[in-house]
Amino acid sequence: MENDNGGMLSNERVGLIAGSGNYPLVFAGTLKEKGIKVYCCAVRDQANPELEKYCAKIYWVGLGQFGKGIRLLQENGVTVVTMAGGINKRLLFQRGFLRKHFPDFYTLRLFANYFLFSRKKRNNDSLLLTCVEAFEEKQIRVLPATDFIPELIVKRDILTKRKPSRNEWKDVAYGWKIARTIAGLDIGQTVAVKGQSVIAIEGLEGTDGCIRRAGALCSSGHFTVVKIAKPNQDMRFDVPFFGMDTIKSVAESGASVLVMEAGKTIFINREEVVDYADQHNLCVMILSEEDAGKEESPFA
C-alpha cells in the first residue's frame, strides 16, 4: 500500500474490523506473510476464532462497542483500519437487540438517530458510512481492504471449462440489469433468474441465502445467479465477494451459471473454487458492464 507521496507506508500496523466468513482470515493471513502486524477487533458471534492465528492481537467486541474498539486500536498505535467480512443484518431486527448488544456511549451517540429516534434509514450504505465516520472522527483512517491485497480483485475472465448456452446468456444480460437496479437502491446485490424471469433477489439473508431460496423456489434448477457491485461502489465496505461457500451454494441449489463483476469483486481460494465448479459442470464468468450489454457471450 502506498502513501500520498507514492512511497510505501512506514506504519506496519493495520487495524482489522472482522465480520463473518473466510475473507477476514485471508486478509489477516496475507498481511502476516507480508510482515504487517494486524490488530483485530473481531465482532463477537460473527468472526472466526481462527483469526487469532494471524493477528498480533485480537479483541472480541460487540456490535455496540465502537468506543471500546477504537480505544484498543489507539492503545496499539493503529492509525489505519479496514473492514472485512459480513455482519448478519438480521441481528438488527431481532427482539431485544439493543439489550443484547447494549451500546457504549460513543456508539449510542453515533447511532441514536437509527435505533432510538428512527430519524435515519437503516440501509447498508447509511449504516456503514456511519461506521467509517466512527473511526475517522478519532483520526483513524478507513481504507479499502483491497488497498492491502489488490491481487484478490478478480479480472474479466471465464473461469470454468463450461461456457454459457444462448439461453443462459440471455438470463445473464437480463439478470445484470435487475441486479444493477436493486444494487443502486441498496436492496441487495444478487439476483437469480431463469427464462428472463426473476426467481429471487437478495434481502437480509445475504448472497448465499438468496441462492438457496432460489433453489427452493425453482426445483427444476438450471438458473443463473448474478452478483454485481453498486453503481457507485465504496470499496471500503460491502464489496461483492465470493469463495467456496458461494460456489457450494450455487451447486447445491441447482443453479448452473454464476456471474460476478470484473474489477469490483473479491475472489478467494481461486483454484479450489474453479476445480469445484468444473466438477459440478458450472459456468462461472467475471464480466464487465460492456460485456453484459452484448447480445451474445464474449466467451462463446
Secondary structure, DSSP 8 states (H G I E B T S, - for coil): -B-TTSSB-S--EEEEEE-BSSHHHHHHHHHHHTT-EEEEEEETTTS-GGGGGT-SEEEEE-TT-HHHHHHHHHHTT--EEEEESB--GGGGGSTTHHHHT---HHHHHHHHHHHTS--S---HHHHHHHHHHHHHTTT-EE--GGGT-GGGB--SEE-SS----HHHHHHHHHHHHHHHHHHHTTS-SEEEEETTEEEEE--TTHHHHHHHHHHHH-TT---EEEE---TT--TTS---EESHHHHHHHHHHT--EEEEETTS-EE-SHHHHHHHHHHTT-EEEEE-HHHHTSSS-TT-
